[in-house]
Amino acid sequence: LLEAVLKWVKSSKDERLDNLPELLSRLDLRLVHEEYLENFIREEHILAKSADISEIVAEARASIDEEKLKTYPTSIIIQVGGLSGSEKVQNTPGVYGNAT
């Protein structure tokens, strides 16, 4: 979506550039891979021309950094089927571990 928004703005830059901060604010940039976002910002000089855009990007970077600090359980086993100990087919899924 980020690329599509920028392509749309560039196709009629004089008319649409003022819409870019509003459009970017509606994208959830935290979901964009950090390295991709950094490269995209570095390559697209149009993103550096507005204080509003810089603020939106800074907020996305902060959210990405915050997300990296979170820890998630790593000892979860999910069973989707197979044989039980009595050799009966298991049709019901199960979750084992620290899942809540």
TIMI-2910 file (N, C-alpha, C, CB; in pm, 1 decimal, decimal comma, always signed):
<rs>
+----------+----------+----------+----------+----------+----------+----------+----------+----------+----------+----------+----------+------+
!      n_x !      n_y !      n_z !     ca_x !     ca_y !     ca_z !      c_x !      c_y !      c_z !     cb_x !     cb_y !     cb_z ! resn !
+----------+----------+----------+----------+----------+----------+----------+----------+----------+----------+----------+----------+------+
!    +81,8 !   -120,4 !     +0,0 !     +0,0 !     +0,0 !     +0,0 !    +85,8 !   +126,3 !     +0,0 !    -92,9 !     +0,1 !   +120,4 !  Leu !
!   +195,2 !   +119,4 !    +71,8 !   +283,7 !   +235,8 !    +78,5 !   +331,3 !   +275,1 !    -60,6 !   +404,1 !   +207,1 !   +169,3 !  Leu !
!   +373,6 !   +177,1 !   -137,9 !   +419,5 !   +204,7 !   -273,7 !   +305,5 !   +256,4 !   -361,0 !   +480,4 !    +78,8 !   -335,8 !  Glu !
!   +186,3 !   +199,5 !   -346,1 !    +71,2 !   +241,8 !   -425,3 !    +34,3 !   +386,7 !   -394,6 !    -48,6 !   +149,8 !   -398,8 !  Ala !
!    +36,9 !   +423,8 !   -267,9 !     +4,9 !   +561,5 !   -228,9 !   +104,6 !   +657,6 !   -291,1 !     +4,6 !   +576,7 !    -75,1 !  Val !
!   +231,2 !   +624,1 !   -281,1 !   +333,9 !   +712,3 !   -334,9 !   +325,3 !   +721,3 !   -487,3 !   +472,3 !   +663,7 !   -292,9 !  Leu !
!   +297,8 !   +610,2 !   -552,4 !   +282,9 !   +610,9 !   -697,7 !   +164,6 !   +698,6 !   -739,2 !   +264,3 !   +467,4 !   -750,7 !  Lys !
!    +54,3 !   +689,9 !   -664,2 !    -63,6 !   +770,8 !   -693,0 !    -31,6 !   +918,7 !   -678,6 !   -179,5 !   +732,3 !   -600,6 !  Trp !
!    +37,3 !   +954,9 !   -570,7 !    +72,4 !  +1096,0 !   -547,9 !   +165,1 !  +1145,8 !   -657,9 !   +139,3 !  +1114,3 !   -409,3 !  Val !
!   +264,0 !  +1065,9 !   -693,9 !   +360,2 !  +1107,5 !   -796,1 !   +296,5 !  +1123,5 !   -934,0 !   +473,3 !  +1007,3 !   -804,0 !  Lys !
!   +188,9 !  +1051,2 !   -959,6 !   +126,9 !  +1057,6 !  -1091,9 !    +64,4 !  +1194,6 !  -1120,5 !    +20,9 !   +949,1 !  -1104,5 !  Ser !
!    +36,7 !  +1267,8 !  -1015,4 !    -14,7 !  +1404,4 !  -1030,1 !    +33,5 !  +1484,2 !   -909,8 !   -172,7 !  +1406,8 !  -1041,2 !  Ser !
!   +163,1 !  +1497,7 !   -901,6 !   +229,4 !  +1550,9 !   -782,7 !   +176,6 !  +1687,7 !   -738,8 !   +376,8 !  +1560,8 !   -808,0 !  Lys !
!   +159,5 !  +1777,6 !   -832,2 !   +116,0 !  +1913,2 !   -796,2 !    -20,4 !  +1914,3 !   -728,5 !   +111,7 !  +2001,2 !   -919,8 !  Asp !
!   -108,5 !  +1826,8 !   -773,0 !   -243,7 !  +1822,5 !   -717,4 !   -254,0 !  +1737,0 !   -592,0 !   -339,6 !  +1770,7 !   -820,7 !  Glu !
!   -168,3 !  +1634,9 !   -579,2 !   -188,0 !  +1533,8 !   -474,7 !    -87,4 !  +1537,1 !   -360,2 !   -184,0 !  +1400,3 !   -536,0 !  Arg !
!    +19,9 !  +1610,3 !   -374,1 !   +124,0 !  +1609,2 !   -271,7 !    +72,0 !  +1650,5 !   -134,5 !   +236,7 !  +1700,6 !   -312,4 !  Leu !
!    -20,2 !  +1743,7 !   -132,5 !    -76,6 !  +1788,8 !     -4,5 !   -156,0 !  +1678,2 !    +65,7 !   -166,6 !  +1910,2 !    -26,8 !  Asp !
!   -198,7 !  +1577,6 !     -8,3 !   -274,4 !  +1465,5 !    +50,0 !   -185,3 !  +1358,9 !   +112,1 !   -361,1 !  +1401,8 !    -55,8 !  Asn !
!    -56,4 !  +1363,7 !    +81,1 !    +33,4 !  +1256,7 !   +124,6 !    +38,2 !  +1237,1 !   +276,5 !   +171,5 !  +1284,6 !    +74,4 !  Leu !
!    +51,1 !  +1341,1 !   +357,5 !    +52,5 !  +1317,8 !   +502,9 !    -74,6 !  +1248,8 !   +552,7 !    +70,3 !  +1449,9 !   +576,3 !  Pro !
!   -190,1 !  +1289,7 !   +502,7 !   -316,6 !  +1228,8 !   +543,4 !   -321,3 !  +1082,0 !   +503,2 !   -435,0 !  +1304,3 !   +481,5 !  Glu !
!   -279,1 !  +1052,5 !   +381,7 !   -279,6 !   +913,7 !   +334,3 !   -183,1 !   +826,7 !   +415,1 !   -242,6 !   +908,2 !   +185,4 !  Leu !
!    -63,5 !   +878,2 !   +440,2 !    +34,2 !   +801,0 !   +518,0 !    -12,5 !   +778,4 !   +661,1 !   +169,0 !   +872,1 !   +518,6 !  Leu !
!    -82,8 !   +874,4 !   +716,8 !   -130,2 !   +858,3 !   +854,3 !   -234,1 !   +747,4 !   +866,1 !   -188,6 !   +989,1 !   +905,1 !  Ser !
!   -296,7 !   +713,0 !   +754,6 !   -398,2 !   +607,2 !   +755,4 !   -339,3 !   +468,4 !   +733,0 !   -502,1 !   +635,1 !   +649,5 !  Arg !
!   -211,1 !   +462,3 !   +696,3 !   -143,6 !   +333,7 !   +681,4 !    -82,9 !   +293,7 !   +814,5 !    -34,8 !   +340,0 !   +571,1 !  Leu !
!    -83,7 !   +166,1 !   +843,6 !    -20,5 !   +117,4 !   +966,0 !   +123,9 !    +81,3 !   +933,0 !    -97,6 !     -5,9 !  +1025,6 !  Asp !
!   +210,0 !   +182,3 !   +936,6 !   +348,7 !   +164,4 !   +895,9 !   +427,2 !    +74,5 !   +990,5 !   +416,2 !   +297,9 !   +886,2 !  Leu !
!   +373,9 !    +48,4 !  +1110,1 !   +443,2 !    -42,4 !  +1202,6 !   +450,1 !   -183,1 !  +1145,7 !   +372,9 !    -44,5 !  +1339,0 !  Arg !
!   +358,3 !   -214,4 !  +1054,5 !   +353,6 !   -348,3 !   +997,9 !   +451,4 !   -367,1 !   +881,9 !   +213,7 !   -378,8 !   +951,6 !  Leu !
!   +510,2 !   -257,6 !   +836,0 !   +609,2 !   -265,2 !   +728,8 !   +740,7 !   -310,1 !   +790,3 !   +625,0 !   -127,7 !   +654,7 !  Val !
!   +808,1 !   -404,4 !   +723,6 !   +936,5 !   -452,3 !   +774,3 !  +1031,7 !   -333,7 !   +791,2 !   +997,8 !   -559,1 !   +678,6 !  His !
!  +1100,9 !   -330,3 !   +902,2 !  +1183,7 !   -215,1 !   +938,5 !  +1288,1 !   -181,4 !   +831,7 !  +1253,0 !   -241,6 !  +1070,7 !  Glu !
!  +1359,0 !   -280,6 !   +783,4 !  +1463,9 !   -256,3 !   +683,8 !  +1404,0 !   -203,1 !   +553,3 !  +1543,6 !   -385,8 !   +656,7 !  Glu !
!  +1290,6 !   -258,6 !   +513,5 !  +1222,5 !   -211,6 !   +392,5 !  +1179,8 !    -65,6 !   +408,5 !  +1099,7 !   -300,2 !   +361,4 !  Tyr !
!  +1122,4 !    -33,1 !   +524,2 !  +1077,8 !   +104,0 !   +549,3 !  +1195,5 !   +201,0 !   +543,2 !  +1007,9 !   +113,8 !   +686,0 !  Leu !
!  +1305,6 !   +164,9 !   +606,2 !  +1423,8 !   +251,9 !   +605,5 !  +1475,1 !   +274,1 !   +463,5 !  +1535,1 !   +191,8 !   +692,6 !  Glu !
!  +1484,2 !   +167,6 !   +385,1 !  +1530,7 !   +180,1 !   +246,7 !  +1434,0 !   +263,5 !   +163,1 !  +1548,1 !    +41,4 !   +183,8 !  Asn !
!  +1306,1 !   +241,4 !   +183,1 !  +1204,2 !   +314,0 !   +108,1 !  +1212,7 !   +463,5 !   +138,1 !  +1063,8 !   +260,4 !   +141,6 !  Phe !
!  +1226,6 !   +498,4 !   +263,8 !  +1235,9 !   +638,6 !   +304,0 !  +1362,3 !   +702,4 !   +246,7 !  +1234,7 !   +651,0 !   +457,8 !  Ile !
!  +1471,8 !   +627,9 !   +249,9 !  +1598,8 !   +678,5 !   +198,5 !  +1590,7 !   +705,2 !    +46,9 !  +1712,0 !   +578,2 !   +229,0 !  Arg !
!  +1520,5 !   +618,9 !    -25,2 !  +1513,1 !   +630,6 !   -170,7 !  +1408,3 !   +731,1 !   -217,6 !  +1483,7 !   +496,0 !   -230,8 !  Glu !
!  +1304,6 !   +750,3 !   -140,1 !  +1194,6 !   +839,3 !   -181,6 !  +1211,3 !   +976,8 !   -117,2 !  +1056,4 !   +778,2 !   -143,2 !  Glu !
!  +1273,5 !  +1065,1 !   -188,8 !  +1304,3 !  +1198,5 !   -135,2 !  +1179,2 !  +1281,4 !   -109,3 !  +1395,2 !  +1273,2 !   -230,9 !  His !
!  +1070,6 !  +1246,3 !   -173,5 !   +945,2 !  +1317,5 !   -153,8 !   +897,5 !  +1306,7 !     -8,0 !   +838,0 !  +1262,5 !   -249,1 !  Ile !
!   +937,6 !  +1199,0 !    +59,8 !   +895,2 !  +1177,4 !   +198,6 !   +969,1 !  +1268,1 !   +297,2 !   +916,9 !  +1032,0 !   +237,2 !  Leu !
!  +1080,9 !  +1322,6 !   +256,0 !  +1159,4 !  +1407,5 !   +346,3 !  +1123,0 !  +1555,1 !   +335,7 !  +1306,6 !  +1390,1 !   +317,8 !  Ala !
!  +1027,9 !  +1587,9 !   +251,4 !   +996,9 !  +1729,3 !   +225,9 !   +891,1 !  +1787,9 !   +317,7 !   +952,1 !  +1745,6 !    +85,2 !  Lys !
!   +837,3 !  +1708,6 !   +407,6 !   +728,0 !  +1757,6 !   +490,9 !   +752,7 !  +1721,6 !   +637,9 !   +593,2 !  +1699,3 !   +442,9 !  Ser !
!   +730,8 !  +1818,1 !   +724,6 !   +744,7 !  +1792,2 !   +868,4 !   +638,3 !  +1692,7 !   +915,8 !   +733,9 !  +1924,2 !   +948,7 !  Ala !
!   +519,0 !  +1701,4 !   +858,4 !   +411,4 !  +1608,3 !   +894,8 !   +449,3 !  +1464,4 !   +859,7 !   +280,3 !  +1647,1 !   +823,7 !  Asp !
!   +506,3 !  +1447,1 !   +742,2 !   +547,4 !  +1313,8 !   +699,3 !   +660,7 !  +1262,4 !   +787,3 !   +590,8 !  +1315,4 !   +551,7 !  Ile !
!   +755,3 !  +1348,1 !   +818,5 !   +866,4 !  +1308,5 !   +905,9 !   +815,2 !  +1262,9 !  +1041,6 !   +965,3 !  +1424,8 !   +923,7 !  Ser !
!   +713,8 !  +1330,2 !  +1092,7 !   +654,5 !  +1292,7 !  +1221,7 !   +585,6 !  +1156,2 !  +1213,3 !   +553,5 !  +1399,9 !  +1267,3 !  Glu !
!   +513,0 !  +1131,8 !  +1105,3 !   +445,2 !  +1003,0 !  +1086,8 !   +547,1 !   +890,4 !  +1079,7 !   +358,5 !  +1004,4 !   +959,2 !  Ile !
!   +655,0 !   +911,8 !  +1005,5 !   +759,8 !   +810,1 !   +992,5 !   +829,7 !   +788,3 !  +1126,8 !   +862,7 !   +851,5 !   +884,3 !  Val !
!   +854,8 !   +894,6 !  +1201,3 !   +918,7 !   +882,2 !  +1332,7 !   +831,8 !   +801,2 !  +1428,2 !   +946,8 !  +1021,2 !  +1392,2 !  Ala !
!   +700,8 !   +823,1 !  +1424,2 !   +609,2 !   +745,8 !  +1508,6 !   +611,2 !   +598,2 !  +1469,9 !   +466,0 !   +801,5 !  +1497,8 !  Glu !
!   +617,2 !   +570,5 !  +1340,6 !   +623,7 !   +431,3 !  +1294,3 !   +752,4 !   +365,5 !  +1341,1 !   +613,6 !   +424,4 !  +1140,9 !  Ala !
!   +863,1 !   +437,4 !  +1330,7 !   +992,0 !   +383,0 !  +1376,7 !   +988,0 !   +354,3 !  +1526,9 !  +1107,3 !   +481,6 !  +1344,5 !  Arg !
!   +930,8 !   +444,8 !  +1604,4 !   +920,9 !   +424,7 !  +1748,8 !   +835,6 !   +302,7 !  +1781,6 !   +862,5 !   +549,2 !  +1816,0 !  Ala !
!   +726,2 !   +284,7 !  +1709,0 !   +640,1 !   +167,9 !  +1731,0 !   +711,5 !    +38,8 !  +1696,2 !   +512,4 !   +179,7 !  +1648,9 !  Ser !
!   +789,5 !    +41,5 !  +1588,3 !   +866,8 !    -76,5 !  +1549,1 !   +968,5 !   -109,2 !  +1656,8 !   +937,2 !    -54,2 !  +1413,4 !  Ile !
!  +1038,6 !     -8,1 !  +1707,4 !  +1137,1 !    -29,8 !  +1813,4 !  +1071,2 !    -84,9 !  +1939,6 !  +1210,5 !   +100,8 !  +1845,3 !  Asp !
!   +955,1 !    -32,1 !  +1972,4 !   +880,8 !    -78,5 !  +2090,1 !   +839,5 !   -225,4 !  +2073,7 !   +755,6 !    +10,1 !  +2113,4 !  Glu !
!   +796,9 !   -260,8 !  +1954,6 !   +753,3 !   -398,3 !  +1926,6 !   +870,2 !   -496,0 !  +1939,3 !   +691,5 !   -407,7 !  +1785,3 !  Glu !
!   +990,1 !   -451,0 !  +1901,5 !  +1108,0 !   -538,4 !  +1910,3 !  +1141,7 !   -571,5 !  +2055,2 !  +1228,7 !   -472,3 !  +1842,7 !  Lys !
!  +1104,7 !   -485,7 !  +2148,6 !  +1136,4 !   -507,9 !  +2288,9 !  +1043,3 !   -608,5 !  +2356,5 !  +1131,3 !   -377,5 !  +2362,7 !  Leu !
!   +928,6 !   -634,8 !  +2294,3 !   +834,2 !   -729,2 !  +2352,1 !   +887,3 !   -871,3 !  +2338,3 !   +696,3 !   -716,2 !  +2285,0 !  Lys !
!   +852,8 !   -953,0 !  +2436,0 !   +890,9 !  -1093,8 !  +2427,6 !   +765,9 !  -1178,4 !  +2414,1 !   +973,3 !  -1137,3 !  +2551,5 !  Thr !
!   +778,7 !  -1284,6 !  +2341,3 !   +667,0 !  -1374,3 !  +2317,3 !   +708,3 !  -1515,5 !  +2358,7 !   +622,7 !  -1370,2 !  +2167,7 !  Tyr !
!   +611,6 !  -1594,6 !  +2402,8 !   +645,2 !  -1731,7 !  +2442,2 !   +697,5 !  -1811,1 !  +2323,0 !   +522,6 !  -1801,9 !  +2502,9 !  Pro !
!   +796,1 !  -1893,5 !  +2351,1 !   +854,0 !  -1973,0 !  +2243,4 !   +834,1 !  -2121,9 !  +2263,6 !  +1000,5 !  -1943,3 !  +2230,8 !  Thr !
!   +767,4 !  -2160,6 !  +2371,6 !   +751,8 !  -2303,3 !  +2398,7 !   +606,7 !  -2347,0 !  +2381,9 !   +800,5 !  -2336,4 !  +2539,9 !  Ser !
!   +553,4 !  -2325,6 !  +2264,5 !   +415,8 !  -2364,5 !  +2236,0 !   +418,6 !  -2471,9 !  +2127,0 !   +329,2 !  -2240,7 !  +2192,1 !  Ile !
!   +344,3 !  -2577,7 !  +2149,2 !   +330,2 !  -2683,3 !  +2050,0 !   +184,5 !  -2687,3 !  +2008,5 !   +377,8 !  -2822,0 !  +2105,5 !  Ile !
!   +161,0 !  -2688,6 !  +1880,0 !    +24,7 !  -2695,7 !  +1829,4 !     +7,1 !  -2829,5 !  +1758,9 !     -6,7 !  -2576,6 !  +1733,1 !  Ile !
!    -94,2 !  -2900,9 !  +1798,1 !   -125,0 !  -3029,7 !  +1735,9 !   -245,1 !  -3011,2 !  +1645,3 !   -152,1 !  -3140,1 !  +1843,0 !  Gln !
!   -230,9 !  -3049,7 !  +1518,3 !   -341,2 !  -3035,2 !  +1425,8 !   -402,2 !  -3169,6 !  +1386,6 !   -295,2 !  -2962,0 !  +1302,9 !  Val !
!   -344,4 !  -3275,0 !  +1423,0 !   -396,8 !  -3407,7 !  +1391,2 !   -288,9 !  -3511,1 !  +1410,2 !   -451,1 !  -3413,0 !  +1247,8 !  Gly !
!   -322,1 !  -3635,4 !  +1389,6 !   -224,3 !  -3741,3 !  +1404,2 !   -281,5 !  -3855,6 !  +1485,5 !    -97,4 !  -3688,6 !  +1468,8 !  Gly !
!   -193,5 !  -3936,7 !  +1539,1 !   -235,7 !  -4052,1 !  +1618,5 !   -214,2 !  -4024,0 !  +1766,0 !   -159,2 !  -4179,0 !  +1576,3 !  Leu !
!   -309,8 !  -4064,5 !  +1848,8 !   -293,8 !  -4051,3 !  +1993,1 !   -215,6 !  -4171,7 !  +2042,9 !   -432,2 !  -4039,8 !  +2065,4 !  Ser !
!   -189,0 !  -4175,4 !  +2171,3 !   -115,3 !  -4287,7 !  +2229,9 !   -184,4 !  -4420,9 !  +2209,1 !    -95,2 !  -4264,8 !  +2376,9 !  Gly !
!   -314,4 !  -4423,0 !  +2196,9 !   -388,1 !  -4547,5 !  +2176,0 !   -407,9 !  -4576,5 !  +2027,2 !   -523,6 !  -4541,0 !  +2246,5 !  Ser !
!   -332,4 !  -4504,5 !  +1941,0 !   -337,7 !  -4523,7 !  +1796,3 !   -472,7 !  -4487,1 !  +1735,0 !   -305,4 !  -4666,2 !  +1763,5 !  Glu !
!   -547,1 !  -4399,8 !  +1800,8 !   -671,8 !  -4348,7 !  +1743,7 !   -641,9 !  -4215,5 !  +1675,9 !   -782,8 !  -4332,4 !  +1853,6 !  Lys !
!   -706,8 !  -4192,6 !  +1565,5 !   -685,7 !  -4067,2 !  +1492,6 !   -744,2 !  -3951,9 !  +1573,4 !   -750,0 !  -4073,2 !  +1350,6 !  Val !
!   -663,1 !  -3847,5 !  +1589,5 !   -706,5 !  -3727,6 !  +1660,1 !   -762,3 !  -3629,7 !  +1557,2 !   -588,9 !  -3663,5 !  +1741,6 !  Gln !
!   -886,1 !  -3590,8 !  +1573,2 !   -948,3 !  -3494,4 !  +1481,9 !   -957,1 !  -3355,0 !  +1541,3 !  -1086,3 !  -3541,2 !  +1443,5 !  Asn !
!   -926,1 !  -3341,3 !  +1668,4 !   -939,4 !  -3210,6 !  +1733,6 !   -801,7 !  -3150,9 !  +1756,4 !  -1016,0 !  -3222,8 !  +1867,8 !  Thr !
!   -786,4 !  -3020,8 !  +1729,9 !   -656,6 !  -2955,9 !  +1753,8 !   -631,0 !  -2938,0 !  +1901,9 !   -650,2 !  -2820,4 !  +1683,5 !  Pro !
!   -506,2 !  -2926,5 !  +1937,7 !   -469,6 !  -2901,0 !  +2076,7 !   -352,6 !  -2805,3 !  +2083,0 !   -435,4 !  -3031,7 !  +2149,2 !  Gly !
!   -342,9 !  -2730,1 !  +2190,5 !   -232,4 !  -2638,1 !  +2212,3 !   -171,1 !  -2672,3 !  +2345,9 !   -278,7 !  -2489,1 !  +2207,3 !  Val !
!    -40,0 !  -2684,5 !  +2348,7 !    +29,8 !  -2722,0 !  +2471,4 !   +139,5 !  -2620,8 !  +2497,8 !    +88,2 !  -2865,8 !  +2461,7 !  Tyr !
!   +159,4 !  -2587,9 !  +2621,8 !   +265,4 !  -2495,1 !  +2656,6 !   +209,7 !  -2375,9 !  +2733,5 !   +338,2 !  -2448,2 !  +2531,1 !  Gly !
!   +272,0 !  -2262,2 !  +2713,4 !   +237,0 !  -2139,7 !  +2786,0 !   +133,7 !  -2055,2 !  +2712,3 !   +361,2 !  -2057,2 !  +2810,5 !  Asn !
!    +55,9 !  -2113,6 !  +2627,2 !    -43,5 !  -2035,7 !  +2551,2 !   -156,4 !  -1992,0 !  +2642,3 !    -99,5 !  -2117,9 !  +2432,8 !  Ala !
!   -200,5 !  -1869,8 !  +2621,9 !   -313,8 !  -1819,8 !  +2699,9 !   -425,9 !  -1784,6 !  +2608,2 !   -274,8 !  -1699,0 !  +2784,3 !  Thr !
+----------+----------+----------+----------+----------+----------+----------+----------+----------+----------+----------+----------+------+
</rs>
